[in-house]
Every structure is written in structure tokens, then in C-alpha cells.
Amino acid sequence: MTPRRILVVEDNPLNLKLVRDVLQFAGYDVIEAQSGEEGLRAAREDPPDLVLMDLQLPGIDGTETLRRLRQGPLGRDVPVVAVTAFAMAEDRARASLAGFDGYVEKPISVRELPGQIEAFLDGRVV
């Protein structure tokens, strides 16, 4: 079975490395992008099964990148999960209203992340 492909859009190199390492160890194929523009290009070139999207990105932010992904290469079938250090209830609601399929808080829990990703891929809300 081919490993499921996760596109991680994160501008912080340490956070990107952490998420990549955890997901690769869990058996996922990881594609990396450090900006919204890179994320759009990566999604067109190598369509992912799920996108983890930082909300605070250089250039176009995560919400605008999500809008463009939905209009272009991904449509509505691929889950896009917001990743942010903003952990207030209204931030979660704002991400949901923007169209994100889920929400993961920073700092990322190395122990919980693989299960969260599996739940999102299976269509379960985390």
C-alpha cells in the first residue's frame, strides 16, 4: 500500500522539521512548503491526501492559501487542517468558518499528531 501523502505548509524550519520527522516516522509521505505560494505549487504538482497549514505565513496567509487550494488543485475532497499557536476558542471557530476541516494547536504534540492525522484522514473531527 502506498503511504498517504501529507503536505505540510509551515514557515518555521524547526516546526517543519518536527512535523516532517514525526509524520515520516509514522509512515506518511511528507511534502514540505514554507509559504502559501509554495504550498499551492506543491499541491498542483503532487496532490496530497491531507494538508497541514500554518495560519501565519509569509506572503499569502493560510486562510487565503486554503481558499485558493479549494478553488484550484484540491477542491473539497482533501482535508485541510489549520495549525496555529493561537489556541483560543474563537480561533478554532474562525478556522472552521474559514473552511478548515480541523485544527491542531502549537506546540505540536509529538505523541498525539499521528493519531490526529489519521482521524482527519478518516473524516473524524479532532
VODO-276941 format. One line per 3 residues: their letters; for each residue x, y, z of N, C-alpha, C. Coordinates in nm, 3 decimals. Example, Ala and Ser with C-alpha at 12.3 -4.5 7.8 and 13.67 -1.06 7.14 Angstrom:
2
as) 1.319:-0.569:0.780:1.230:-0.450:0.780:1.320:-0.330:0.780 | 1.285:-0.225:0.708:1.367:-0.106:0.714:1.290:0.003:0.787
REM end
This chain:
126
mtp) 0.084:-0.119:0.000:0.000:0.000:0.000:0.088:0.124:0.000 | 0.053:0.220:-0.083:0.129:0.345:-0.092:0.102:0.431:0.031 | 0.208:0.487:0.089:0.184:0.572:0.207:0.102:0.696:0.169
rri) 0.020:0.741:0.262:-0.060:0.860:0.237:0.031:0.982:0.241 | 0.002:1.075:0.151:0.087:1.193:0.131:0.029:1.312:0.208 | 0.114:1.374:0.290:0.075:1.490:0.370:0.157:1.609:0.323
lvv) 0.089:1.718:0.286:0.155:1.843:0.254:0.157:1.928:0.381 | 0.277:1.965:0.425:0.294:2.048:0.544:0.339:2.187:0.498 | 0.255:2.288:0.524:0.287:2.425:0.487:0.318:2.500:0.617
edn) 0.447:2.525:0.638:0.496:2.583:0.765:0.622:2.663:0.736 | 0.625:2.789:0.780:0.741:2.874:0.752:0.852:2.864:0.856 | 0.824:2.808:0.972:0.926:2.794:1.075:1.002:2.663:1.052
pln) 1.134:2.671:1.021:1.210:2.549:0.988:1.210:2.443:1.099 | 1.213:2.486:1.225:1.214:2.388:1.335:1.080:2.316:1.346 | 0.970:2.391:1.333:0.837:2.328:1.336:0.818:2.235:1.217
lkl) 0.865:2.279:1.101:0.854:2.198:0.979:0.930:2.067:0.996 | 1.052:2.074:1.048:1.132:1.953:1.070:1.065:1.859:1.170 | 1.013:1.914:1.279:0.947:1.833:1.381:0.828:1.758:1.320
vrd) 0.741:1.830:1.251:0.622:1.767:1.192:0.663:1.664:1.087 | 0.758:1.700:1.002:0.806:1.606:0.899:0.860:1.479:0.962 | 0.947:1.493:1.061:1.008:1.376:1.123:0.903:1.287:1.189
vlq) 0.809:1.346:1.261:0.705:1.268:1.330:0.618:1.194:1.229 | 0.578:1.264:1.123:0.490:1.201:1.024:0.563:1.095:0.941 | 0.688:1.120:0.906:0.764:1.019:0.832:0.784:0.895:0.919
fag) 0.813:0.914:1.046:0.831:0.801:1.137:0.701:0.720:1.148 | 0.586:0.790:1.137:0.456:0.723:1.144:0.417:0.660:1.011 | 0.502:0.675:0.907:0.478:0.607:0.781:0.415:0.691:0.671
ydv) 0.405:0.821:0.692:0.348:0.909:0.590:0.456:0.959:0.495 | 0.416:0.989:0.373:0.500:1.056:0.274:0.475:1.205:0.295 | 0.579:1.282:0.322:0.563:1.424:0.356:0.620:1.512:0.247
iea) 0.538:1.609:0.204:0.580:1.714:0.111:0.587:1.842:0.193 | 0.692:1.921:0.172:0.712:2.042:0.251:0.695:2.167:0.167 | 0.639:2.271:0.229:0.630:2.404:0.167:0.647:2.505:0.279
qsg) 0.718:2.614:0.249:0.744:2.714:0.352:0.665:2.843:0.331 | 0.575:2.845:0.234:0.489:2.961:0.211:0.360:2.912:0.146 | 0.259:2.998:0.146:0.135:2.963:0.079:0.155:2.938:-0.069
eeg) 0.238:3.022:-0.131:0.265:3.006:-0.274:0.330:2.871:-0.303 | 0.428:2.832:-0.220:0.493:2.701:-0.237:0.392:2.588:-0.214 | 0.303:2.607:-0.118:0.201:2.507:-0.090:0.107:2.486:-0.208
lra) 0.067:2.595:-0.272:-0.019:2.584:-0.391:0.052:2.509:-0.502 | 0.178:2.543:-0.525:0.256:2.477:-0.630:0.272:2.328:-0.599 | 0.305:2.297:-0.475:0.324:2.156:-0.436:0.195:2.076:-0.451
are) 0.081:2.136:-0.415:-0.047:2.066:-0.426:-0.083:2.037:-0.571 | -0.046:2.128:-0.661:-0.072:2.106:-0.804:0.019:1.996:-0.860 | 0.146:1.999:-0.820:0.245:1.905:-0.876:0.232:1.765:-0.820
dpp) 0.195:1.753:-0.693:0.193:1.623:-0.626:0.077:1.623:-0.526 | -0.046:1.603:-0.572:-0.164:1.619:-0.487:-0.156:1.536:-0.358 | -0.178:1.602:-0.244:-0.171:1.534:-0.115:-0.304:1.470:-0.077
dlv) -0.298:1.384:0.025:-0.419:1.327:0.084:-0.472:1.415:0.195 | -0.384:1.502:0.250:-0.420:1.593:0.358:-0.319:1.707:0.359 | -0.363:1.826:0.400:-0.275:1.941:0.413:-0.277:1.990:0.557
lmd) -0.159:2.009:0.616:-0.144:2.076:0.745:-0.096:2.217:0.714 | -0.174:2.318:0.752:-0.148:2.455:0.709:-0.131:2.549:0.828 | -0.011:2.605:0.840:0.010:2.712:0.938:-0.076:2.830:0.894
lql) -0.135:2.901:0.988:-0.218:3.016:0.952:-0.135:3.142:0.927 | -0.024:3.156:0.998:0.062:3.274:0.985:0.177:3.241:0.892 | 0.163:3.280:0.765:0.265:3.250:0.665:0.312:3.379:0.598
pgi) 0.436:3.380:0.548:0.479:3.496:0.470:0.405:3.496:0.335 | 0.387:3.614:0.278:0.313:3.620:0.152:0.165:3.599:0.180 | 0.103:3.510:0.106:-0.039:3.484:0.133:-0.051:3.397:0.258
dgt) -0.145:3.431:0.345:-0.158:3.358:0.471:-0.230:3.225:0.451 | -0.243:3.150:0.559:-0.303:3.017:0.550:-0.448:3.018:0.503 | -0.525:3.118:0.547:-0.665:3.124:0.507:-0.680:3.151:0.358
etl) -0.600:3.243:0.305:-0.604:3.271:0.161:-0.552:3.152:0.081 | -0.450:3.086:0.132:-0.397:2.967:0.065:-0.505:2.859:0.059 | -0.577:2.841:0.168:-0.687:2.744:0.171:-0.790:2.779:0.064
rrl) -0.830:2.905:0.055:-0.929:2.947:-0.043:-0.883:2.911:-0.185 | -0.755:2.938:-0.214:-0.702:2.910:-0.348:-0.689:2.760:-0.373 | -0.654:2.683:-0.270:-0.647:2.537:-0.285:-0.785:2.480:-0.318
rqg) -0.887:2.531:-0.250:-1.024:2.482:-0.272:-1.073:2.516:-0.412 | -1.035:2.634:-0.462:-1.077:2.675:-0.596:-0.997:2.605:-0.705 | -0.878:2.557:-0.670:-0.790:2.500:-0.771:-0.763:2.353:-0.754
plg) -0.641:2.320:-0.712:-0.596:2.180:-0.721:-0.665:2.080:-0.628 | -0.722:2.124:-0.515:-0.774:2.025:-0.420:-0.925:2.008:-0.422 | -0.997:2.112:-0.455:-1.142:2.104:-0.441:-1.179:2.086:-0.295
rdv) -1.284:2.014:-0.267:-1.332:1.997:-0.129:-1.301:1.858:-0.072 | -1.241:1.771:-0.153:-1.224:1.632:-0.110:-1.106:1.610:-0.016 | -1.008:1.698:-0.019:-0.886:1.679:0.061:-0.898:1.761:0.189
pvv) -0.884:1.697:0.306:-0.891:1.774:0.431:-0.773:1.870:0.443 | -0.804:1.992:0.487:-0.701:2.093:0.514:-0.717:2.132:0.661 | -0.610:2.112:0.737:-0.613:2.131:0.881:-0.528:2.251:0.919
avt) -0.588:2.344:0.995:-0.516:2.463:1.041:-0.422:2.425:1.154 | -0.302:2.483:1.151:-0.204:2.462:1.258:-0.164:2.601:1.307 | -0.184:2.626:1.436:-0.154:2.760:1.486:-0.126:2.760:1.635
afa) -0.053:2.861:1.676:-0.025:2.881:1.818:-0.142:2.952:1.886 | -0.233:3.009:1.808:-0.350:3.076:1.864:-0.448:2.969:1.907 | -0.464:2.951:2.038:-0.540:2.837:2.087:-0.669:2.876:2.160
mae) -0.717:2.994:2.135:-0.841:3.037:2.198:-0.960:2.976:2.123 | -1.073:2.963:2.192:-1.193:2.903:2.132:-1.235:2.980:2.007 | -1.223:3.113:2.009:-1.264:3.190:1.892:-1.171:3.166:1.773
dra) -1.044:3.132:1.799:-0.952:3.100:1.690:-0.994:2.970:1.621 | -1.034:2.874:1.700:-1.083:2.747:1.643:-1.208:2.772:1.560 | -1.298:2.856:1.612:-1.421:2.888:1.538:-1.389:2.963:1.410
ras) -1.292:3.056:1.416:-1.253:3.133:1.298:-1.197:3.041:1.190 | -1.115:2.944:1.232:-1.058:2.848:1.136:-1.169:2.765:1.072 | -1.265:2.724:1.151:-1.377:2.646:1.099:-1.459:2.729:1.000
lag) -1.487:2.854:1.034:-1.563:2.942:0.945:-1.488:2.969:0.815 | -1.356:2.970:0.822:-1.274:2.993:0.701:-1.276:2.872:0.609 | -1.321:2.758:0.661:-1.332:2.639:0.577:-1.232:2.529:0.608
fdg) -1.151:2.546:0.714:-1.058:2.440:0.752:-1.137:2.321:0.806 | -1.087:2.201:0.780:-1.155:2.079:0.823:-1.120:2.039:0.965 | -1.021:2.103:1.022:-0.980:2.072:1.158:-0.876:2.171:1.205
yve) -0.823:2.145:1.324:-0.739:2.242:1.393:-0.641:2.167:1.481 | -0.514:2.199:1.469:-0.410:2.141:1.556:-0.336:2.257:1.620 | -0.321:2.251:1.751:-0.256:2.360:1.824:-0.105:2.339:1.834
kpi) -0.034:2.452:1.829:0.109:2.453:1.860:0.121:2.486:2.008 | 0.218:2.433:2.077:0.319:2.343:2.023:0.258:2.207:1.986 | 0.308:2.151:1.879:0.262:2.021:1.830:0.296:1.913:1.932
svr) 0.200:1.826:1.960:0.224:1.712:2.046:0.277:1.596:1.961 | 0.403:1.563:1.981:0.466:1.454:1.906:0.390:1.324:1.927 | 0.341:1.304:2.045:0.269:1.180:2.078:0.132:1.176:2.011
elp) 0.062:1.289:2.004:-0.075:1.291:1.954:-0.087:1.312:1.803 | 0.013:1.374:1.740:-0.001:1.414:1.600:-0.036:1.299:1.504 | 0.031:1.184:1.509:-0.006:1.078:1.414:-0.152:1.034:1.426
gqi) -0.203:1.025:1.547:-0.343:0.989:1.566:-0.438:1.096:1.517 | -0.398:1.224:1.537:-0.480:1.334:1.487:-0.488:1.328:1.334 | -0.375:1.304:1.270:-0.371:1.298:1.124:-0.458:1.182:1.075
eaf) -0.448:1.067:1.138:-0.528:0.951:1.098:-0.677:0.981:1.113 | -0.714:1.050:1.220:-0.854:1.086:1.241:-0.903:1.180:1.132 | -0.822:1.280:1.096:-0.861:1.371:0.989:-0.874:1.298:0.856
ldg) -0.781:1.207:0.827:-0.788:1.130:0.703:-0.910:1.041:0.697 | -0.955:0.993:0.814:-1.072:0.907:0.821:-1.203:0.987:0.829 | -1.190:1.121:0.827:-1.309:1.205:0.832:-1.363:1.229:0.970
rvv) -1.284:1.197:1.072:-1.329:1.222:1.210:-1.276:1.358:1.254 | -1.359:1.434:1.321:-1.318:1.566:1.372:-1.241:1.545:1.501 | -1.130:1.616:1.511:-1.045:1.606:1.632:-1.064:1.730:1.715
REM end
